[in-house]
Amino acid sequence: MFEKIKKFYDAGVWSEQRVRDAVAKGAITAAQFTEITGKAY
């Protein structure tokens, strides 16, 4: 799931908020959020 979310974020399909929601739903970890967005969760 991490790779898919990263691809969508990098392509501009997903916003930072949507990635944040993926953490809340347990799809990715907070550390993965930081890796994807470059920002702290």
QUIFEN-V539184 format. One record per helix or strand of 3 or more residues. SS is the DSSP state (2 for helix, 1 for strand). FROM is the first residue (numbers start at 0). LEN is the number of residues. Records with the same first field share a line. If there is no record, write none. Layout:
# QUIFEN-V539184
SS=FROM-LEN  FROM-LEN
This chain:
# QUIFEN-V539184
2=1-9  15-9  29-8
